[in-house]
Amino acid sequence: MTHEEILSMLGDYVDYLIANSSAEAPMWNIEKVRSGKPNKWNYIDGCMITACLSLYKTTGDEKYLKFSRDFIDWFVQEDGSIKTYDPKEYNLDNVNQGKNLFILYDIFGDEKYRKAIDTIRSQLLTQPRTKEGNFWHKDIYPWQVWLDGTYMAQPFYMEYETRYNKMQGCIDSYKQFMNIKKHMRDEKTGLYYHGYDESRQMYWADPVTGCSPNFWLRAMGWFMVAMVDVLERMDEQLYNEYRGIMAMFKQTIEDVHKFQDEETGMFWQVMDHPGVEGNYLETSGTALFAYAVLKGVRLGCLPKRMAAWAEKAFYGTCDKYLSKNPDGSLQLGGICLVAGLGGKDHRDGSLAYYFSEPVVCNDAKGVGPLVLAYTEMIARK
């Protein structure tokens, strides 16, 4: 396929997904579909609605805005409470969808969105923390910091503090990134481990470093996007902190690029084990890299030369995994359904574990990032 054909296909693909989805039954939330349970407020839908709102901003097409508003309005009540969401669950994943409330509030001025923003902010007020001050990933994972959590919570936190709280929590957010750099970055590769257990009690944690054993691609992807999303929301008065995160972001992109597959432009599920039996080129993390880099270049946080790396990742993913079904509908494959650490499934962070999780089509953890990268691609045209 030519690049123009790919971009045209992606527009059709998004239309197909939203035409077959609602807040009660989003076709892109494969975990929910497989569970057979009613939908709840969750980060997966949040990722897709972020992509739809980005498409609205880039194209001006009202259908993306209407879909996003209808979706979120199913959850957000007039008093600012959010159906199925409990702040006291202390799950950072549930903060992610909150970013979209700022956009809807700016566009429509409906006070229920402002109240719902406060509802989500209330979770972070009492979210348990490590002794060094980082949010626990979830209440059920004590003393643990996961890279995923930076994407889920920090952009919302930075935006809230900048807009509504005189930037009081912005330094706190910055320090959480610096702690991750201190504890979770591997000096040899420049890559970051998926998880860190301050208590060193979990079976997956290295007894000396507290880190999990491997570099999972999507966790790195979430982390790269977290940095660029936070930079976008930071006030320039925070000059030193802004420069600190920007330097960290640029260094991370440089280091990650070394692991980009030469032939396809994609990245491997476990990043530093290319070609190992069971490993595979994975869609979601590759798309997150493409999006983070394209956005970083657009915002002036990264040198322009890096855009070529992102375009290679973007088109390589589409060439490998975007295809037509016999009925003419489109599908995006190569998406790791889920990966975590600990829990009842004894997820030990080993290579065998990361290779064992299901690989699916059309899940928003891959679709959302690819559509976000697509919006950056069409903005460059």
C-alpha positions in Angstrom: 0.0 0.0 0.0 1.1 3.6 -0.7 1.4 6.0 2.2 -1.7 7.8 1.0 -3.7 4.6 0.9 -2.7 3.8 4.4 -3.8 7.3 5.7 -7.1 6.9 3.9 -7.6 3.4 5.3 -7.1 4.6 8.8 -9.8 7.3 8.5 -12.2 4.6 7.3 -11.1 2.3 10.1 -11.8 4.8 12.9 -15.3 5.4 11.3 -15.9 1.7 11.4 -14.9 1.4 15.0 -17.0 4.3 16.3 -20.0 3.2 14.2 -19.9 -0.2 16.0 -19.3 1.2 19.5 -21.0 2.9 22.4 -20.2 3.6 26.0 -22.1 0.4 27.0 -20.4 -1.7 24.3 -17.1 -0.4 22.9 -15.9 -3.0 20.3 -12.3 -1.9 20.9 -12.3 -3.0 24.6 -11.4 -6.7 24.0 -10.9 -7.5 27.7 -14.4 -6.2 28.4 -15.9 -8.0 25.4 -14.3 -11.3 26.5 -15.4 -10.9 30.1 -19.0 -10.5 29.2 -19.4 -7.9 32.0 -20.9 -4.5 31.7 -18.6 -1.7 30.8 -17.0 0.5 33.4 -15.0 3.8 33.5 -11.6 2.6 32.3 -8.3 3.7 30.7 -8.7 1.7 27.5 -11.8 3.7 26.5 -9.9 6.8 27.7 -7.2 6.1 25.2 -9.6 5.8 22.4 -11.6 8.9 23.3 -8.3 10.8 23.5 -7.6 9.7 19.9 -11.1 10.7 18.8 -10.8 14.1 20.3 -7.4 14.5 18.7 -9.0 13.6 15.4 -11.6 16.3 16.0 -9.0 18.9 16.8 -6.9 17.9 13.7 -9.7 17.5 11.1 -12.5 19.7 12.5 -15.0 16.8 11.8 -17.9 17.2 14.4 -18.7 13.4 14.3 -15.6 12.7 16.4 -16.6 15.3 19.0 -20.2 14.2 19.2 -19.2 10.5 19.6 -16.7 11.5 22.4 -19.2 13.6 24.2 -21.9 11.0 24.1 -19.5 8.4 25.3 -18.4 10.4 28.3 -21.9 11.7 29.1 -23.0 8.1 29.7 -20.7 8.1 32.7 -20.5 11.7 34.0 -23.5 12.7 36.1 -24.7 16.3 36.7 -23.3 16.4 40.2 -19.8 15.4 38.9 -20.0 11.8 40.1 -18.9 9.2 37.5 -20.9 6.0 37.1 -18.8 2.9 38.1 -15.8 5.0 39.2 -14.7 5.0 42.9 -11.8 7.3 43.8 -11.1 5.1 46.8 -10.2 2.2 44.6 -6.9 4.0 44.2 -6.2 2.7 40.7 -4.1 5.1 38.6 -5.5 3.6 35.4 -8.9 5.2 36.2 -7.4 8.7 36.1 -6.5 8.5 32.4 -10.0 9.3 31.0 -9.9 12.5 33.1 -7.7 14.2 30.5 -10.6 14.2 28.1 -12.9 16.1 30.6 -10.7 19.2 30.3 -11.2 19.3 26.5 -15.0 18.8 26.8 -15.2 21.5 29.5 -13.2 23.9 27.3 -15.5 23.3 24.3 -18.9 23.1 26.0 -18.5 24.9 29.4 -20.7 22.3 31.1 -20.1 22.5 34.9 -20.6 18.7 35.3 -17.2 18.2 33.5 -15.5 20.6 35.9 -17.0 18.8 38.9 -16.0 15.4 37.4 -12.4 16.7 37.1 -12.5 17.4 40.8 -13.9 14.0 41.5 -10.9 12.4 39.8 -8.5 14.9 41.4 -9.8 13.7 44.8 -8.3 10.3 44.2 -4.8 11.7 43.8 -5.1 13.7 47.1 -5.1 10.5 49.0 -3.5 8.0 46.6 -1.0 5.9 48.6 2.6 6.7 47.9 6.0 5.2 48.2 8.3 6.6 50.9 10.0 8.7 48.2 6.7 10.2 47.1 5.6 8.3 44.0 2.0 7.2 43.6 1.4 3.4 44.0 0.2 2.0 40.7 -2.8 0.6 42.5 -3.9 0.1 46.1 -3.8 -3.7 45.5 -0.1 -3.3 44.5 1.5 -1.7 47.6 4.8 0.1 47.2 4.9 -0.5 43.5 5.6 2.0 40.7 4.8 0.9 37.1 5.8 2.8 34.0 2.2 2.6 32.8 1.1 4.7 35.7 3.0 7.8 34.5 0.8 7.9 31.4 -2.4 7.2 33.3 -2.0 9.9 36.0 0.7 12.4 35.4 -0.6 14.4 32.4 -4.0 14.8 34.2 -2.2 15.8 37.4 0.1 18.3 35.7 -2.9 19.9 33.8 -5.0 20.1 36.9 -2.3 21.7 39.0 -1.4 24.2 36.2 -5.0 25.2 35.6 -6.7 25.1 39.0 -4.1 24.9 41.8 -1.5 27.6 41.1 1.0 24.9 40.0 1.3 23.6 43.6 1.6 19.9 42.6 3.7 20.4 39.5 7.1 20.0 41.3 5.7 16.8 42.9 4.9 15.4 39.4 8.4 16.3 38.2 10.0 14.6 41.2 8.0 11.4 40.5 9.6 11.3 37.1 13.0 11.9 38.5 12.5 9.0 41.0 11.6 6.7 38.1 14.8 7.7 36.3 16.8 7.1 39.5 15.4 3.6 40.2 14.0 2.1 37.0 16.5 3.1 34.2 19.0 0.5 33.1 22.4 2.3 32.7 23.6 -0.2 30.1 20.7 0.1 27.6 19.0 3.3 28.7 15.7 1.3 28.8 13.3 1.4 31.8 12.1 -1.7 33.6 8.3 -2.3 33.7 7.9 -2.1 37.4 9.7 -1.2 40.7 8.8 -2.4 44.2 10.2 -0.1 46.8 9.6 -2.8 49.5 11.5 -5.5 47.4 8.9 -8.0 48.7 7.3 -9.1 45.4 8.5 -12.3 43.8 9.2 -10.5 40.6 11.4 -7.8 42.2 15.2 -7.9 42.1 16.2 -8.1 45.8 18.8 -5.4 45.2 17.3 -2.9 42.7 13.6 -3.7 43.3 13.0 -3.7 39.5 11.1 -6.3 37.5 13.3 -8.4 35.2 12.5 -7.1 31.6 11.8 -4.2 29.3 8.2 -4.6 28.1 7.6 -2.5 25.0 4.1 -1.1 25.8 5.2 0.1 29.3 8.1 2.0 27.6 5.6 3.4 25.1 3.2 4.7 27.8 6.2 6.2 29.6 7.5 8.1 26.4 4.0 9.5 25.8 3.6 10.4 29.5 6.7 12.6 29.2 5.6 14.4 26.0 2.0 14.8 27.3 3.3 16.3 30.6 5.7 18.7 28.7 2.7 19.9 26.6 0.9 20.8 29.9 3.7 22.3 31.8 3.9 26.1 32.3 7.1 27.7 31.1 7.6 29.2 34.5 8.8 25.8 35.6 11.9 26.3 33.5 14.3 23.9 35.2 11.8 21.1 35.6 10.6 21.5 32.0 14.2 21.2 30.8 14.7 18.2 33.1 11.9 16.2 31.7 12.7 17.3 28.2 16.3 16.1 28.5 15.0 12.8 30.0 12.5 12.4 27.1 15.1 13.1 24.4 17.6 10.7 25.9 14.9 8.0 26.2 13.9 8.3 22.5 17.6 8.1 21.5 18.0 5.0 23.6 14.8 3.3 22.5 15.6 4.0 18.8 18.6 1.7 19.1 16.2 -1.2 19.4 14.0 -0.3 16.4 13.8 -3.2 13.9 15.8 -2.2 10.8 13.5 -4.0 8.3 10.0 -3.1 9.6 10.6 -0.1 11.8 8.7 -1.8 14.6 9.8 -2.9 18.1 9.7 -6.3 19.8 7.3 -7.2 22.7 10.3 -7.6 25.0 12.5 -4.9 23.5 16.1 -6.2 23.9 15.5 -9.8 22.8 14.8 -9.5 19.0 14.1 -12.7 17.2 14.0 -14.9 20.3 11.5 -17.7 20.1 8.1 -16.4 21.2 9.0 -12.8 20.8 7.1 -10.7 18.2 6.9 -7.3 16.7 4.2 -5.6 18.7 1.7 -2.9 17.5 0.7 -0.9 20.6 4.2 0.0 21.9 5.5 0.7 18.4 2.5 3.1 17.8 3.2 4.8 21.1 6.8 5.4 20.1 5.6 6.9 16.7 3.1 9.2 18.5 5.5 10.3 21.2 8.2 11.2 18.7 5.9 12.9 16.2 4.3 15.0 18.9 7.7 15.7 20.5 9.0 17.0 17.1 5.9 19.2 16.6 6.2 20.7 20.1 9.9 21.4 19.6 11.0 19.0 22.3 12.8 16.7 19.9 15.0 17.4 16.8 13.3 17.2 13.5 15.5 14.3 12.3 13.8 12.0 14.7 10.5 12.3 12.8 11.9 9.8 10.2 12.2 7.1 13.0 8.5 7.7 13.9 7.3 7.6 10.3 9.1 4.3 9.8 7.5 2.9 12.9 4.0 4.1 11.9 4.1 2.9 8.3 5.8 -0.3 9.3 3.1 -1.1 11.7 0.4 -0.4 9.2 2.1 -2.5 6.5 2.5 -5.5 8.8 -0.7 -5.4 10.8 -3.4 -3.3 9.2 -5.5 -5.4 6.8 -8.9 -5.9 5.2 -11.3 -8.6 6.2 -13.2 -10.6 3.5 -16.3 -8.4 4.3 -14.3 -5.2 3.5 -14.0 -4.2 7.2 -10.5 -3.3 8.5 -8.6 -4.8 11.4 -5.4 -4.0 13.2 -3.5 -7.0 14.6 -0.3 -7.6 16.6 -1.7 -6.1 19.8 -0.7 -7.5 23.2 -4.0 -7.7 25.1 -2.6 -7.1 28.5 0.5 -7.5 30.6 1.1 -6.8 34.3 3.1 -7.9 37.3 2.0 -9.9 40.3 -1.7 -10.5 41.0 -3.5 -13.8 41.2 -2.1 -15.0 37.8 1.5 -15.0 39.2 2.8 -12.6 36.5 6.5 -12.8 37.1 7.9 -10.5 34.4 9.8 -13.2 32.7 10.2 -13.5 28.9 7.9 -16.6 29.0 5.3 -14.5 30.7 5.4 -11.6 28.3 5.3 -14.0 25.3 2.3 -15.9 26.8 -0.3 -13.1 27.0 -2.9 -13.1 24.2 -2.2 -11.2 20.9 -5.4 -9.7 19.6 -6.9 -7.4 16.9 -8.7 -4.1 17.2 -8.0 -3.4 20.9 -7.8 0.2 21.8 -4.5 -0.2 23.5 -3.1 -0.5 20.0 -5.7 1.3 18.0 -5.8 4.4 20.2 -2.0 5.0 19.9 -2.0 4.3 16.2 -4.8 6.8 15.6 -3.0 9.4 17.8 0.1 8.9 15.6 -2.2 9.1 12.5 -3.5 12.5 13.7 0.2 13.7 14.0 0.9 12.4 10.5 -2.1 14.2 8.9 -1.1 17.4 10.9 2.3 17.2 9.2 0.8 17.2 5.7 
